[in-house]
């Protein structure tokens, strides 16, 4: 066992009270050289970018470390109320550039490297994107942590330390191919292992009743197969304020390295089987849950996160507050990021009732005063449900607790609506049927004091639809918190040219107060400012064109309209509609309809879940259309289409500064919020989108004249779906007829007849939930308006400036302030003086 000497001996002050490190060039230079030569043992024969990056990262991390300790010390001294943010995803991206920006040492570092003929941008490329998330959910969590540190709020992120990310996407013969994303293969400079806080997590076994020393009946969970959760902490720096919060990531390992008896008997595989089984829990982000093994592993991950994190919080609470459990809810709030960590409701009950021996009502009062739930989806199939039999095998004690929660909850519903058996069935935490299921979102709602959506429309549709029964029971629980993004990464860091131009005219206060960008409105019609704005955009488009060339082998002209759609591949996000428009433009070119043409480069990127066949087929169609369009001499530079492989945070940092047009074209009523729309807006791209998610609030800020809106709204979608006839839309629109003829005629799959029939059938089915063809005409017309606007540089530039100027509402600083005001009730705590 690790001995904590601070609890037993007086520590010599020189061990802990070091003078703060200097931030100037000479100090950074000395540390950089020391790490490169002495810590890493490199010399001129072994001078690779990887080791140079590591040496630089260690020098920067040292400066974070002392601020990190000072922040922790301030929280401990104040015994501050904290929020624990539980999320299965944290898409942090690369850490070096963000750390240098927030420490304000980017230029000193750049000067140091230049002395040795090194380019900062090249060394930064040696850092792997942390494979801890897939898309918007994980990137939002990362932005939240950034804003909390900048606001000096005591917020601790809890997640899993996946050995492999979701996958590295390659495109081979037009198909998505999933390769392992072993992002930890070279280690992770930014993490700090904390084995002294290791927790034990239980699986399997059985429950048994017993009587305690006071004769009260208790339950214990016995015969379990245990796994150790080892924490690794990652620093999360605030901007310019010396605050550094923590992201604690749990790594799974076995309780014993191997079974010595099996090993001595010669059964080496069996000897290490438990070790492999344990480590599988945090081996890969989001295993494919199409199989039974995948479902089990997914549930193991969720419980592993919840149990280890809650035990960690109880450990700290007992150290600071003793057995005063009434303070547990007063000192802690648990924010559940989507439904994945909702098992935390039952686990906290188990810890309080079984292990800390509180009575049920007292424990339930603590749980329901400390849990808060954020929902991120309007898709019923995305609200997780787990088979009861899986719970019985993996988490038998948790299932018993869920049954008890459900019985007491349904009693409350029955008292409110006597005899309403349909309502009882709808609201039960257990969905009856051939295979009874545990409704995890229902558990989160029942166990939380706050339930929020992530955009105005999303929150309204939740209370009117998916969660209507619960809203009628507890309207006071429900609220909206519109998402945002952090301007530190998504403008200041990723778009340095635009950042400098903005700061030159309005100062740099916008980095911590994005509302100050409103001052740019007075410059929107200034001819000289417009010229410089266009120069910045052109330089950013050249960077993006280089990325496209290097990763997709295609040539984009920076003079063309850069039309971008990058996000997870899903039918509701309608990359298919985008592809139909490209086919429409191709058909126009082939028939000679090119008057007043606007050259256009279309970039689509995103990953399809490994088991999502239709999403993979959409990628195949996009790549097939691209192959034909890009090779056709009749098309030339009028139109290009590229599917960018392996879309990730570091590529988005080049994409959003270079985008002209931001495609946010989900079926109305399906996108909870979206955050890519905010990143593009912040960087001056103009949105072409439906009246959905946060698009609505973006439109409210911009006005119709600065946003290309199209398509059915949520109410019209519901009305159209009742009597949807796609064939009628085809017959009424010659352009759509031409597109469908090319698709159905096999123009894009001449050697694989029938390849795209599933997509064609989905498009033309009256049951198509995404109503793609219903929105086709409006989409094409909106694209035509965008093309015409782009041909007027002054008008387009004005729109671009106003998009940036009016993006202040979409900072996560504002989002976090609202969470804190309405849910968390934290006080800002500055760090101890260095």
VOBA-451557 format. One record per residue: residue in one letter; x, y, z of N, C-alpha, C in turn. Coordinates in steps of 0.05 Angstrom, whole numbers, plus 5000, padded with zeros to 4 digits. Atoms other than C-alpha are relative to their C-alpha. Layout:
N
aXYZXYZXYZ/...
//
This chain:
834
x501749765000500050005000501850255000/x498549755001502550704983499750155026/x500149864974504451075047499850304994/x500449715004501851795049501550145023/x498349884979507652125087498950265011/x501149744991503852785091498249965024/x501950054978499052455140501549905025/x498750124977504452165185502550155009/x497549874994510652595182499850304992/x499849725009512353335178501850004975/x498549995025514653445106501750255000/x498249775002520753885098499050204980/x501249805018518254545067501550024973/x498649975026523754535014499249784980/x501050205018520553904986497550104984/x502649925012514054274970499950304993/x500249715004515355024973502250114982/x498149905020519355144910499150274989/x500849745012519655834879498749944973/x501350045025515155904818501950024976/x498450005024518155774750499650264984/x500349765016519556374706498749934973/x501550055025515556454642501450134976/x498649865021520856814600501449804982/x498750175020524756544540502349845012/x497650134991531156384577499349765019/x500850214982527555974631498849764985/x501250215016523455584580502149864984/x497850125015529655474538501649815017/x498450184982533555184597498549755006/x501550244993527954714616499749824975/x500350165025526854494543502649844995/x497550145005534254324535500549785022/x499650204979534553964603498349754995/x501850235004528553524587501049844975/x499250145024531053364517502649845004/x497450134997538253204537500149815023/x499650164976537652924607497749825007/x502350184993530652674621499549804978/x500650185023529552384551502549874989/x497450125009536952244538500450014970/x499749985030536752494466502650154993/x497749855011542552754424499550054971/x500449925028543652984353499549764982/x500750235016543152264327497149915005/x502750094993536252184359498250255004/x501349744997533152864346497450004983/x502550015015526152694322497950195012/x502149824991519953134326498649905025/x501450114976516852654377501450085025/x498649944976522352754428500250305005/x500049714997522853494415497350105011/x502749934989515353544427499849925029/x500250094972515853134491501650195019/x498449834984521453574518498650275004/x501549754998517354204503497649975018/x502450044984511053904533500649985029/x499250014971514653734598500650275011/x499449734990517254444603497550165005/x502549864997510254714593498449885023/x501550134979507154204640501050085027/x498949914974511854414696498650255009/x501349744993508655104693497149965007/x502850074992501754794696500049875028/x500050174976503754334753499950175026/x500049844976505154884804497450155004/x502649874999498655234787497849805007/x501850234994495054564790499949955030/x499950054971497454444861498850235016/x501149774986495655154882497050014998/x502950015003488655064855498849795018/x501050214982487654404892500150095029/x499749914973490254724955497850195008/x502149814994485255284951497349865004/x502550144997479454804941499949855027/x499950154974481754385001499750195023/x500149814978482754985045497250115005/x502749894997475855255031497949785004/x501950225000472654565031497750074981/x501949885019469254844969497949794991/x502050165014462754574942501049954971/x498950075026464554204877497949874983/x501650165019461253934815501849794988/x498750235012463353254791498649944973/x501250025027462153214716500649734989/x499650285009461152484696499349984971/x500450035028461952344623501649774989/x498550215013463851744581501850104978/x498449895021467052214531501150275009/x498849734998471952794536501950024976/x498549975025474452984467501850245003/x498349774992480253414492501650124977/x498249905021484253464428502950025010/x497249974991491653654432500250205022/x499849844976493853964497502150224998/x497849814999500254344480499250284993/x500749735008497454934442498150135019/x501949894981491755014491501450095026/x498649934975496455014551501750254996/x498349765005501155534519498250244998/x501949775003495255984501499150095028/x501149924975492355964571502150105020/x497849904984499156074603501350254989/x498949775015500656634553503049974995/x497150045005507356334533500449914971/x499750105028506056174459502350144986/x497849855014510756724433502749945012/x497450084989516456584483500849724990/x499350275010516155844463500850014971/x499449985029516056024389502850114996/x497449885003522256454398502249815009/x498150204992525855904436500549804978/x499750205021524555404381501450114976/x498849885023526655884327503150015002/x497150004996533655914358501349754990/x498950265008534455184340498949924973/x501150075026531155224272497649835000/x502450174997524854894297497550174997/x502649865003517655074279498049885020/x501950094979512555044335497849834988/x502250145012507054814287500849714993/x499150275007511254214265500349835025/x499850164976512753994336497249935011/x502750054990505454074355498649774985/x501150225015503653574300500849735011/x499150264989507453034338498249905022/x501950084979502053034392497649854988/x502450155009496652504383497550135012/x502549924989489452724390499249795022/x500850194979487052424456497449864992/x502350165010482251864437497949955021/x501850034977477351994493497150074993/x502749935008471152174452499649964971/x500750045028467652124386499150254986/x501149785014463752744370499250225019/x500949764986459653314398499849975030/x500350044972458253014466502750035015/x497449994987465652924484501350274996/x498749745004467853584453498650215017/x501449824982462453944492501049985028/x499050044973464953634556502750145003/x497449875000471953884539499750305002/x500549714999469354584526499050095028/x501049934973465554574592502350025020/x497849994981471854404631501850244996/x498449765005475754964597498750255012/x501449774990470455474615499950005031/x500150024971469855224687502750095012/x497449914990477355314697500450304996/x499849715005477056004666498350165019/x501849864981471256194711500849935029/x499050084974475155884770497849865017/x502050164987469355414787501249735007/x498950264992471154784827498449774987/x501350225016469054274774502149804993/x498250225006472453604768498749814980/x501050195020471453184705500849725008/x499550284996470852434712499449854974/x500550155025471751974652501749755001/x498450255003475251344627502450054983/x497549985015482351284603500149774979/x500150215021481150894539502849964988/x497450065013487350554512499850064970/x500449955028484450604442497650184997/x502349845006479851134415498049844984/x502250145013473550964376501249844976/x498450125020477750804314501250224983/x498949825020482151134262498749924974/x501650065024478051194199501850034975/x498749995026481151034132497949954979/x501750055022477751044065501549844979/x498750185018479650454022498049924979/x501950065021476250373954497350115006/x502549864995471050863977498549915026/x501350114976469350464040501450105025/x498849954973470350644113501349755010/x498650224988475550194143500950095028/x499449934972476450204219502749885008/x497450094990483650164244500250085029/x499749934972485650164317501250275004/x498949734993486850854346501449985026/x498450044975492350694396501450275007/x499049734996493151414417502050015023/x498250014977497051214480502649854994/x497750175006502350824443502750145007/x497549864993507651364456499950135028/x500449884974505151524526498450264998/x501649764999501552144548501350195020/x498449824984505852714574498350145021/x501749814984499953094604498749875024/x501450134979497452564652501849955024/x498650064975499452424724498649775014/x501250234987498151734752499750055030/x500549964972495051744822499149745013/x500850274990495251014847499150015028/x500949994972494151234919497050035002/x502949974999486851374900498649784985/x501250235014485550694867497449915014/x502550094989478450444877499449724990/x500850275007475449744875497150004991/x502750005012469449624830499149714998/x501150284999464949004836498349944976/x501850115021461648584783499249715008/x500850284996457647934785499249945029/x500650084972456747554850497049985006/x502850034991450247534890499650185024/x500649844977446847904946499049815022/x501150154977445247645016499250195022/x501049844977441447905076501549925025/x498850054974444547965145499050215019/x500749804980443248335210502550125012/x497749864990448048855234500149985031/x499650024972450548955305497650115016/x502449894986444049335322497549844993/x502250175006439648785295498450094975/x501549915024437549165232500849834976/x499550175024436848775167501550174979/x498349865020442148965116500449814976/x499350165024444348725047502950054994/x497349975010451248585023500449854974/x499450115027454048424955502549835003/x497850184994458547814959500649844975/x499250175022462347344913500550144974/x499649845024464047894865502749954987/x497550005015469247924811500950304999/x499349724997472948574826502150094980/x498149875018476749054782501050255014/x498949764988481349604804499850234980/x500249765016480250314778502350185009/x497649844994486950694776499650274987/x500549745011486251444767502550134987/x497949835013490351874719498850284997/x501049735000489552624726501250154977/x499249835022489953104667499450295008/x500549724992490753854680498250144979/x501849845017485354324652500450305008/x499349734992488155034653497850214993/x501649775006483955664657501750214985/x498649805016485656264614501150235017/x498749774988490656744645499350055029/x500849954973488356644716501349815021/x498550184983493156114745498349775011/x501750224992487255634757500449764982/x499850255016488254914735498249795014/x501750214990482554424746500949724990/x499150285006482953664737497949854984/x501650215012480153134691501249745010/x499150264988480652464728499049784982/x500650225018480851864681500649745013/x499750264987479951154707501049794980/x499050225016484050584679499549745015/x500750264987481849864693502349815000/x497950204998486649344718499049785019/x500950224983485948674753501050035028/x499249994972486448584828502649835004/x497550165000491948054816501149984972/x498850015027496848034759499349744986/x500850265011495447294748499649805022/x500550214980493246664783502449825001/x497550154997499646344809499649704998/x500550295001496445644817499849914971/x500350075028494345634744502750024985/x497549965013501045904723501949775006/x498250224993504845374762499149734987/x501150255012500244834732500550004970/x499549995028502345064663497950124982/x502249885016495845394642500450305000/x499249725000498846064624497750194991/x502249835010492846324585497950055022/x502049964979488046194643501150175022/x498849854978492946504692499750304996/x500249715004492447184660497350084989/x502649945011485247134637498650235015/x501449804984482547564694501250284995/x498649745006487748104679498950114974/x501049915026485548134606497150095002/x502849924997478148144625499750275013/x500249744986479248724673500850234981/x498949785016483349134625498350064975/x501849965023478149044569498150235006/x502049804994473649524606500850284989/x499149745010477850134588501849974975/x498350045024480949844525499250184977/x500849865024476750184473497550175005/x502349824999471950774468497649884985/x502550085013464750554453500349744983/x500050255015465349814434497449984984/x502450055016460449604380498149835016/x501950154983454349404420497849854984/x501950175016450949024363500049725010/x499850274990453248384397499450005030/x500550024971451648124467502550075016/x497549934986458948184487500450305000/x499749715002458948904463498250145020/x501949884980452749064505501149985028/x499050054973455848754566502450195006/x497749834995462349134558499250305003/x501049724998458549794548498950055028/x501149974973454749684613502249995021/x497850004982461149504648501550275001/x498749745001464350154625498450215016/x501649804987458550564650500049975031/x500050044971458350244719502850055011/x497249964991465950254725500550305004/x499749714997465851014713498550105025/x501749904978460151134762501049915027/x499250104974462650694818502650115009/x497449894992469850914817499950295007/x500149724996468051644813498550075026/x501549954975462851624869501649915025/x498350084978467551234914502250205005/x498049804997472851754901498950255014/x501249774987468152314921499449945030/x500550084973466051934984502649995016/x497450004987473451835001500750285009/x499349734994474652574997498150125021/x501949894981468252745035500649905028/x499550114973469952275093502550135012/x497649884990476852585098499650295009/x500549724993474253305099497850055019/x502449954984467553225134499349785019/x500750224982467752575172497449864991/x502550145005461152205177497650184997/x502249815003456952825167498949984972/x501050055027453052565107498050214991/x501849785008448153145109501450214984/x498449815016453853555080500749894972/x499250115026454853075022498750144977/x501349855022449553394978500650295001/x499349724998451454075004502750064989/x497349965010458653984983500549894972/x499650135026457653594918497550004983/x502150045021453553604855501249824979/x499250195021453953044804498550064975/x501349945026452553264733500449764982/x500050245018450752664689499950104971/x499949915027452952824618498849794982/x501750195015447452464579499449765017/x501150234985444551794599502149805008/x498050214995450951384600500749975029/x499250044972452851524673497649985020/x502449994982445651474700499949785021/x499850214980447350834737501150115027/x499049874975450551314787497850055020/x502249964981443651434818499849755018/x500350244985443150704839502649945016/x497550064986450550644857500450175024/x499749844976450451234904498149905022/x501850124980444350924938501349755013/x498750234989448250274946502250075019/x497749924983454350624975499050115026/x501049874975450151015025498549805017/x501750184985445250465045501649755009/x498750254994449649835042502750055015/x497349974990456650105057500150205023/x499949794978455350735099497749975019/x502250084982448950435130498150225007/x502149804996444351025122497349864994/x502750115007436850875122499250104972/x500749955028433450895054499250294995/x501049735005429751555060502250215002/x497949814997435751925085501949994976/x498250035023440151645029498750114975/x501449905024434851794976499950305000/x499949714999434552505000502650124992/x497349915008442052584991500349974970/x499750055029441852274921498450204984/x501749835017436052694896500650305005/x499149724998439253334922502750054987/x497349975011445953194889500349924971/x499850095028444552874821498550204981/x501249835020443153304759500649864973/x499950155025441853024689499750184976/x500149865026443353324620499349804979/x500750175022439753004562501050124974/x498949915025442953054493498749894975/x501150125024438252704446497050015000/x502950025004431252714418499349744986/x500550265013432052024387499349795022/x500750194979428251514430501949765002/x498350245000432950954408502750065014/x497549934987438851344438499750025030/x500350014971435851334508500549715009/x499050274996439550744535498149835017/x501550204985435950124559501749755000/x498450254997439249494586498249775008/x501650234992436248804591500349935030/x500050074971434248604662501949765005/x498350244995437847934653503050085001/x497249915000444348304639500750135027/x499649894974443548704703500249785021/x500050224980441948064742502749865001/x497550145001448447754719502450185008/x497749824995453048364722499850165025/x500449814978450048814775497649935016/x502550094987445148414817499150195023/x500849824978445248894877498850264989/x501049765012444149494832497249964989/x502750055010438049164800498050005023/x501849994977435049054869499350285009/x500349724992436049784885498250144980/x501649885020432949994819497149915003/x502750104995426849554833498750155024/x501149864977426049894901499450294993/x500549725009426750594871497550014983/x502450005017421550404819497549965015/x502550064985416550124869499250255015/x500749764985416850754911499250234981/x500749805019416651204850497249954989/x502650065011410650854820497850045020/x501949944979407150924887499350304999/x500449715002408051684879498250064976/x501649955024405251664808497149915004/x502750104994399351244831498450195017/x501449814983397651744885499250254985/x500649765015397852314835497949944979/x501950085021393951944780498849735006/x501150264992389951394813498749854976/x501350175020388050824766501050044972/x499049955027392051084706502249804994/x498150225005395350424688501850054976/x498349945023397750674620502350185008/x497949824991401551234654502149855017/x498150164983404550744705501849844982/x498450165019406850304647502050174986/x498249825015409850894609502350105018/x498049874983413551174670501649805016/x498550204985416050524701502949994991/x497250035007423550454704500649744986/x499750265013422549744679498049994977/x501750035024419849674608499349714997/x500850285002415849034606500049924970/x500050115027415848584545501349735000/x498850275002418847944519502850005014/x497449964986425648204544499750255017/x500349764983424448674604502650164999/x497749835003429049274600500050215023/x499749784980431649784651500350264984/x499949745014430250494625501950195015/x498049854985436550874644499450305001/x500749725000434051564624497950055022/x502149974980427951464669501350005028/x498550004974432751284727501350265005/x498649744997436651924715498050225008/x502049804994430252344716499049975029/x501150054973427452024779502050075022/x498049964980434052084816501350275000/x498749745003435752794796498250235009/x501549774993433653474822499850204976/x500049825023435053804754500249824975/x499950145026433753554683500150224979/x499949785020436054004626500549904972/x499350035027436054004551502250204992/x497649855008441554354510499550204978/x500849785017437754834465497050055005/x502749934993431155194470497949814988/x501950195013427454754419500249725012/x499650264988430554124447498649975027/x501250024973428354274518497050004998/x502949995003421354444495498949744989/x501050255011420653814454500349775020/x499850204979423153394513497650015018/x502249994981417753654558497349954987/x502550055015412453594504499849724989/x499950265013414652914479501149785018/x498750224987419752424507499550005031/x500149994971419352664580497450135010/x502449864992412252934581498849915026/x501250114975409752474636501550105024/x498449914977415452674681499850305004/x500349714998414653414665497350065014/x502649954987407353374686500149945030/x499750064972409553064752501850205014/x498049834987415553504766500850234981/x499249795018415454134722502450165010/x497949834989420254484769502849884995/x497350125005425853984752501150094974/x499149985028426254164679500950294993/x499049745008430354734649501749974975/x498450005024434354924588502750135005/x497349884999441855054582501149974972/x498950015028443755214510503049965000/x497150065001450554934493501650244990/x498249815011456555334474502649864993/x497350105005463855254454502050205013/x498149814988470155554484501450154978/x498749835020472856144445503049985003/x497150024998479856004472501149804979/x499150195020480655384429498950064973/x501349995025475655534375500050274986/x499449755015477856234357502850095007/x497449894992483856484397502349814991/x497850195006488055844387500049914971/x500150125027485555554321500150204977/x500149805021484956204283501650255008/x498449784990490856644304499950254983/x500149765018490457104243497550165006/x502449854994483257284256500050115028/x499949904972484457344331501650255001/x498449764999489957844319498650244988/x501549785013485658254272497850105018/x502149914982479958264321501150165024/x498849864976484358454381501250274993/x498949755009487658994341497950235000/x502149805003480959344333498350045025/x501749974976477159194398501349915025/x498650104977482458944446499549705003/x500150304997483158224472498149915023/x501950084979477758244526498049794992/x502050205010473357804482500949715006/x499150284994477757194500498749895025/x501450094976474257174567497250115002/x502749895001467957574549499250034971/x500550015029465657374480498050204991/x502049805008459957874481501450254989/x498649765010465258404467500350004970/x499850015029465458154395497950174986/x502149835011459158574385501250264989/x498749765009463859164376500849994971/x499250035028465758884308497750094981/x502249925018458859064281500550274987/x499549735011461059784271502049994977/x498050035021466559524224499049844977/x501050195020462059074182500050124972/x500149875026461559584126502550164993/x497549865005468559864131501649864979/x498850135024471959734064502849895007/x497350094993479059684093499949765018/x500350234981476859224150499049754985/x501050225016473058794100502349874984/x497750115016479358734056501849835018/x498250164983483558504115498649755010/x501550244992478058024137500249794978/x499950195023478057714067502949884998/x497350105002485657654069500549785021/x499750214980485357274134498549754992/x501550235009479956814107501549854977/x498550125022484056694044502349845010/x497750154989490156494084499149755014/x501150244987485856024126499149794980/x500950195020482955714064502449864987/x497650135010489955584038501049785019/x499350214980491455204103498249764997/x501950225002485154804095500549844973/x499450135026486754664021502449815003/x497750174996493454384043499349755015/x500950234985490053924093498549814981/x501550165019485353674038501949864981/x498150125019491153553991501649785014/x498450204986495253184044498549755008/x501450234989489752744071498049884981/x501950115019485052654012501050004971/x498950005027489452773952498550164979/x501649845018484753293922501050295001/x499149725002486054013900497550185003/x502149794996481554563928501250274993/x499249735006482055253899499050195021/x500949824978481855783955498150224990/x501949805010477856233908497149894999/x502750125001471955743908498650045027/x501650014975466355733959500649745014/x499450244984468555254014497549935016/x502650094989462154874032500649755017/x498950204981463354454095497749875016/x501750154981459453914132501749795013/x498350194986463553554185498649945027/x501350094976460153154240499649694998/x500650295001458352434259498149934977/x501750085023455352064200497549865012/x502550114990448051934216497850104981/x502149935018441751934175498650265007/x501549754993438452494215501650254995/x498349765007444452954202500050054970/x500649985029442952844128502450084983/x497849985020449752814095499049914973/x501150105025445552454043498750234984/x501249765013441753104027502250174987/x497749855011448453454017501049874975/x499050155024450652903969498150034977/x501949965021444152973930500350274987/x499649735011445553713921502550004981/x497650025018452553553893499249864974/x500950145025449353063844498350194983/x501549805015444453623825501850204986/x498149815013450254103811501449864977/x498650155021453753563771498149974976/x501950025022447453453730499750264985/x500249735013446954203717502450044981/x497649965016454154223692499949834975/x500050185022453153623647498050094978/x501949915020447153943614500650294991/x499149735009450854613605498750235014/x501349794985446955003657501950125019/x497949894983452855403683500250305000/x500149714999450856133675500250095029/x499649894973452956553736500849785020/x499250234983456355943764501950105023/x498249954977459755973833501749755004/x498350244994465755493838499749925029/x500650104974464655053898501749765007/x498650244990468954573939498449905024/x501650124979464754113982501749805016/x498550184983468053774041498149885021/x501650154981464453244082501949825016/x498350174983467652884141498549915024/x501350114976465652454200500249704999/x499850294998465651744225497349885003/x502450164997460151224219500649795021/x499750224980459250754279500549744985/x499350255014462250074261497649834992/x502350175006455449724263497850144986/x502149835012451550274227500249974970/x499750065028450849984157499150224981/x501049805018446750544127501950255000/x498149774999451651084151502449934984/x497650085016457350694120499350014970/x500849995028453450644055499850294990/x500049725008452551404055502850094994/x497249945007460051474059500849894973/x499350135026460750994001498850164977/x501149845021455951413960501550264996/x498649755002459552063976502749964985/x497450055013466251763956499749924970/x500550085028463251463892499350254983/x500649755014460252133872502450174996/x497649845001466752483888501949894978/x498250115019470752003845499150074971/x501049945027466252133784500250304995/x500149715004465552883794502850124996/x497349885000472853033808501649924975/x498550095023475252643747498850094974/x501449925025470252933696501150264989/x498949755011473653433650497950224995/x502249805004466853773637499650165026/x500449874974466653943711502350195006/x497749844995473754203719500050125029/x499849874974474454713776497350115009/x502649904992467054863778499049875026/x501150154978465654333830502049785009/x498450214988469753893876498549895024/x501150134977467453393928502149825012/x498050164986471853073981498749905026/x500650114973470452604039502749995014/x497449984985475952774089500149775021/x499950234981478052144127500950095028/x499149984972478952094202499750285011/x500749744988475552744222500549995030/x499249994972478152954291500350295008/x499849734990479253564335502150154985/x497849855012485953754305499450074971/x500849935027483053734234497950225001/x502049794998477154154256501350275006/x498649754994482054674282501050144974/x499349885026484054784209497550044983/x502449985017477154674179498350245006/x502049794995472855174216501150284994/x499149735009477455784204499950034969/x499949985029477555614129497349974987/x502750055011470055484120498750264992/x501849775008465555964081497249945008/x502850074996459055584087499949765019/x500350204979457055164148497349864996/x502550165005452054604133499049875026/x501350114976447354454192497249934993/x502450055016441854094156498449765011/x501550224988438853584205497050044996/x502950005001431553404200499050155025/x500949844977428053924244498749835022/x501150164977426453654313501849775008/x498350234994432153154313502750075012/x497449924989438553534330499550145026/x500449874974438853694404501050285000/x498949735001443454284395501950034977/x497949955019449654214353502050205013/x498049804992456254564370501850074977/x498549935024459754534303498950264988/x501249755010454855074281501150245014/x499049774985457455524336503050054993/x497249965007464855404319500350144973/x499949885026463655574247499150295001/x501049724998459556194264502150185012/x497949854985465056434312502350084981/x497849965019470056384255499150134974/x500949845022465756774206498849854977/x501550145021462556214165497150065003/x502849955000455356314145498549745001/x501550264996450355774166497949974978/x502250095017445955414116498749785016/x501050204982441155034160497050005003/x502850034994434354794182499450155026/x501049874975430255094239500049795022/x499750234982433054594288502250055020/x497949984980437154554352500850285005/x499049744995441555144366500150184976/x500449835024440755374294498050225005/x502249814995434455714319501150245015/x499049784985438256124370502250164985/x498149865018443856284320498450194982/x501749845017438456534273498950255014/x501149784984435456964328502150225003/x497849804996442257304338500650144973/x499149905025443657394264497950154983/x502049915018437057544231500149844974/x500350165024434557204167502050084978/x498449915022438957634123502949905002/x497250104996445457324151500149705005/x500250294995443256594153498349894977/x501550135022440956134096498249785012/x501950194988434855804126498449864979/x501650155020431055254090498549795015/x501350254991426254684101497850025020/x502250024981420754444146500950055028/x499449984971420654644219498949755014/x500850244985419154134274497149944997/x502950045002411654234271499249904972/x500650085028411554184195501049724994/x499050275003415753554199498049805010/x502050194989410653224244497549994982/x502450005017404853444198500549854974/x499350135026408453204135500349705003/x499550294995410352534165497449845000/x502550144998403052364174499049904973/x500950095027401852314099502350064980/x497649945016408852324068500049824975/x499850155025409252123995502450114984/x497649905014416452213969499750014970/x500350005029414352033898498750254990/x501349755008409952653896502150224997/x497949805001416053083910501849964975/x498450065024419952733855498650094975/x501549935024414452823804499650304996/x500549725002413653553820502550174995/x497549865001421053733813501949884980/x498250115020425053633749502949965009/x497250024990431653753785500349745017/x499950244983430053203835499749754983/x500350235019427852743778502749944988/x497450045012434652843746501949875019/x498350114980438252683810499349705005/x500850274995434152053822500649824977/x499450165023435151823751503049925000/x497150064999442751863760500549795022/x499750194978442251483826499049734992/x501350255007437450953802501249874975/x498850115024440950873736502849895004/x497450124994447350663770502450164991/x497849835011451551253746502549995019/x497849984980455751233810500949725009/x499250274993456250473816499749824975/x500450155025456850213744500949715002/x498950284999460749583765498949855024/x501250134977456649433827497050055000/x502949945002449249413807498649955027/x501650034976444449513864501450095026/x498549934977449849773911498550205018/x501349794984445850393932497049975001/x502950044998438950083929498950055028/x501149944973438150114005499650305005/x500449714997439250864003497750114983/x502249925017434550953945497349925012/x502550094987429250543980499350165024/x500549844976430050944044499050284992/x500949745009429451604006497250014990/x502650005014423251393968497849865017/x502050134983419751044026498250215014/x501849834985413551384056500750005030/x499350024972416351164123502750135006/x497449884995422951554115499750215023/x500349814977423451904184501450264996/x498349765003428452414158498950194979/x501449835020423952694102502050144982/x497949885016430052814059499050124974/x501049895025426352903993498050235004/x501949784995421153354025501550275002/x498449754997426753864039501850054977/x498049975022430553773974499750274986/x500449765015427454353936500950255015/x499349764983428154853993503150015004/x497150024996435354614004501550104975/x498749915025437354713931499650304997/x500449715003434255403931501750165019/x498349864981437955603994502949994992/x497250025010444455353964500450204977/x499849815022442955783903500350295011/x499749744988442056393948502850045012/x497349984989448656243983502050044977/x498149965022452256183916499950284989/x500249735010449456843892501250205019/x498849814980451457193957503049984999/x497150035001458556913951501250154977/x499049855023459257243883500150305005/x499849714992458457923918501850015025/x498150014978464757973961499450185023/x500649814978462558584000497749905017/x502350114985455958274019500849765016/x499350254986458957604037501850075024/x498249934978464457924079498550135023/x501749884979459358344116498649795016/x501350214986455457724132501949845018/x498050154985461757374155500850155025/x499349844976463757944202497749995020/x502350004981456757964232499649735013/x500250264987456857214244501949995024/x498150004978463157294286499150195022/x500749794981460657934319497749915018/x502450074985454157614342500149725012/x499650274990457056954366500349995031/x499449994972457857184438498349825018/x501950164985451756814463500849705001/x499450285003454956154443502749925012/x497750084985460856144490499249825023/x500650174977461055584541500450155026/x499949834976462856134591497250075009/x502849934993455656354587498549755008/x501450254992453155634589500749915028/x499250084973457255474651499050195021/x501249814981454956104685497149945006/x502850074996447755884674499849745016/x500050254984449155174699500550075030/x499249944972452455474761497850155014/x502149834987446955984774497649835007/x502650144996441155494767500349735012/x499850284992443954814785502249965020/x497850084984450854774816500450165025/x499849824977451055384862502949995012/x497249994991458755394866500950285003/x498749754998463055964888502749994985/x497449995013469056174846502250005021/x497850034980475555984882502650054985/x497349965012482156304860502049825013/x497950184989488455884870501550145022/x498149894980493255974928502250154985/x497949845013498656484912502449824995/x497650155006504656184877502450105016/
//
